[in-house]
C-alpha cells in the first residue's frame, strides 16, 4: 500500500490524529527513527515502517486508521514488538505502526478477581502486578513480550495445562476495528468479533483493553531438569529415549499440574525439564526419575508465588532468529522411524554457525477442553508443540542454517498425514500460504468477519487473514 508521496501528504493527518502532538508520532525520515522508534526485534526479517504513532486513547487510534486508509497505508499495532517476522512493524516496509505503550492500565475487581488490563503491558508487569493480589494467569516465559499480542493470538505458558491459554482467560475485549469503529465484545456481545479477536486480533482490530479472569497464585512448585547423554552413533537408543517421553506425555491421566518439555541440542543431548505446580512429595509420586536413564539432574523447590514467577521469566536476548513450529496430535504421534531419521540428520548435517535446538512442549489439558470453534485459535487437539529454533547474535543466519531446520521439519512432516498445525506465536515468515496452518478450520469464518470489519485489509501483514469478498 502507498508510496513516498502519500507519506508526505499523510503527515498532516497523522499529526492531527494524535492531537497535533509531535511526541505522539515519528516519521521514517527523521534522524534516529530506526533506533528510537522502529526498533526491529528480529533483524533476520527487517521491516521499516513509514511512521510510528503513540496514541493515548482509542479515539486517536480510530483517527490514525482513517488517515492511513485515506493514504493507502497498512497499519499494525505493536505491544512488545516480539513478532519473529516483525509483524508489529507491518512485516514489510511502508506500514504505519500504532505503538500501544500508553495503554498500560491494570485494575482488579476485588470481588470477581477479574483484572482489566491494557495491551501495552509487558508480561513481567502483568504477572508482578497480579501477584500483588496473589493472583495469576497463564502466560509465556519471556518478560518483555507484550500483552496485546500474547493474549490475542494464543499465549502458551507453564500453567496452560491447568488453566488454558492466555487468551482462554479473556472475558471481554475493547478494540478499534479496521473500519475505525470502537467496540466491545464478549461471549454475550458482538460474539463474532470476540471469536476473531481471540486468536486473530492483528488483522481484525487494535485491542485497547482486555478483561481477564485470574486464579489463586500457586504457593509451591518444583523446578526440575534431567539431562540424558546418549551415544551419538546409536540412533535407535536416542529414538527409544524420545519414545519414552512421548509415551509419558500421551497418558491422559498425567496430572495437569505438570509442565514438561523435551529439548534436543547439538552433540545429541536431550534435556527433559519443566515445573510441577505442587509439593515435592506429589512430584516424586510421578516417578519421572524411574522412566529416564539420565546422567545429570537439577531440582529445586520454589515456595511463594514471587519465587516461582522469578524462576519462570527469562529473556533469550537474540538479535537474529528463526522458528518453525509443528503441532502433534494424539491421533498421529511421531513414528519411531521418523525420529531415527531426524536424529541422524541432527547429528550429521551441517547446521552452519548458528545455535539451534528443537523443543517438544506438552500442552493438552485445559487447552484442549474447549472446542475448536470457541476461539479463532483452532488447535485444540494438539498434544505437544515442536519448535525448531535457530539464533545468533550477529551477522544473521546463513542459508545452511535455514536448510538444516527446513530438512528437520520436512523429515517429521513427511511421516504424518495432512498439513501440520503451526502456532502463530512462533510464526515462520518464510512459509507461503501459512493461514490454513495458523487457523485451520476457523479460517473461513475469520475471512468472513474480516470482510465485514476491514474489507480493504487495512490491518494487513504478510501472513494475515484476508477479507472474503462479498462478506
C-alpha positions, 0 to 999 in steps of 0.5 A, a space after each residue: 500500500 502507498 508510496 513516498 508521496 502519500 507519506 508526505 501528504 499523510 503527515 498532516 493527518 497523522 499529526 492531527 490524529 494524535 492531537 497535533 502532538 509531535 511526541 505522539 508520532 515519528 516519521 521514517 525520515 527523521 534522524 534516529 527513527 530506526 533506533 528510537 522508534 522502529 526498533 526491529 526485534 528480529 533483524 533476520 526479517 527487517 521491516 521499516 515502517 513509514 511512521 510510528 504513532 503513540 496514541 493515548 486513547 482509542 479515539 486517536 487510534 480510530 483517527 490514525 486508521 482513517 488517515 492511513 486508509 485515506 493514504 493507502 497505508 497498512 497499519 499494525 499495532 505493536 505491544 512488545 514488538 516480539 513478532 519473529 517476522 516483525 509483524 508489529 512493524 507491518 512485516 514489510 516496509 511502508 506500514 504505519 505502526 500504532 505503538 500501544 505503550 500508553 495503554 498500560 492500565 491494570 485494575 482488579 475487581 476485588 470481588 470477581 478477581 477479574 483484572 482489566 488490563 491494557 495491551 501495552 503491558 509487558 508480561 513481567 508487569 502483568 504477572 508482578 502486578 497480579 501477584 500483588 493480589 496473589 493472583 495469576 494467569 497463564 502466560 509465556 516465559 519471556 518478560 518483555 513480550 507484550 500483552 496485546 499480542 500474547 493474549 490475542 493470538 494464543 499465549 502458551 505458558 507453564 500453567 496452560 495445562 491447568 488453566 488454558 491459554 492466555 487468551 482462554 482467560 479473556 472475558 471481554 475485549 475493547 478494540 478499534 476495528 479496521 473500519 475505525 469503529 470502537 467496540 466491545 465484545 464478549 461471549 454475550 456481545 458482538 460474539 463474532 468479533 470476540 471469536 476473531 479477536 481471540 486468536 486473530 486480533 492483528 488483522 481484525 482490530 487494535 485491542 485497547 483493553 482486555 478483561 481477564 479472569 485470574 486464579 489463586 497464585 500457586 504457593 509451591 512448585 518444583 523446578 526440575 531438569 534431567 539431562 540424558 547423554 546418549 551415544 551419538 552413533 546409536 540412533 535407535 537408543 536416542 529414538 527409544 529415549 524420545 519414545 519414552 517421553 512421548 509415551 509419558 506425555 500421551 497418558 491422559 491421566 498425567 496430572 495437569 499440574 505438570 509442565 514438561 518439555 523435551 529439548 534436543 541440542 547439538 552433540 545429541 543431548 536431550 534435556 527433559 525439564 519443566 515445573 510441577 505446580 505442587 509439593 515435592 512429595 506429589 512430584 516424586 509420586 510421578 516417578 519421572 526419575 524411574 522412566 529416564 536413564 539420565 546422567 545429570 539432574 537439577 531440582 529445586 523447590 520454589 515456595 511463594 508465588 514471587 519465587 516461582 514467577 522469578 524462576 519462570 521469566 527469562 529473556 533469550 536476548 537474540 538479535 537474529 532468529 528463526 522458528 518453525 513450529 509443528 503441532 502433534 496430535 494424539 491421533 498421529 504421534 511421531 513414528 519411531 522411524 521418523 525420529 531415527 531419521 531426524 536424529 541422524 540428520 541432527 547429528 550429521 548435517 551441517 547446521 552452519 554457525 548458528 545455535 539451534 535446538 528443537 523443543 517438544 512442549 506438552 500442552 493438552 489439558 485445559 487447552 484442549 477442553 474447549 472446542 475448536 470453534 470457541 476461539 479463532 485459535 483452532 488447535 485444540 487437539 494438539 498434544 505437544 508443540 515442536 519448535 525448531 529454533 535457530 539464533 545468533 547474535 550477529 551477522 544473521 543466519 546463513 542459508 545452511 542454517 535455514 536448510 538444516 531446520 527446513 530438512 528437520 521439519 520436512 523429515 517429521 512432516 513427511 511421516 504424518 498425514 495432512 498439513 501440520 498445525 503451526 502456532 502463530 506465536 512462533 510464526 515462520 515468515 518464510 512459509 507461503 500460504 501459512 493461514 490454513 496452518 495458523 487457523 485451520 478450520 476457523 479460517 473461513 469464518 475469520 475471512 468472513 468477519 474480516 470482510 465485514 470489519 476491514 474489507 480493504 485489509 487495512 490491518 494487513 501483514 504478510 501472513 494475515 487473514 484476508 477479507 472474503 469478498 462479498 462478506 
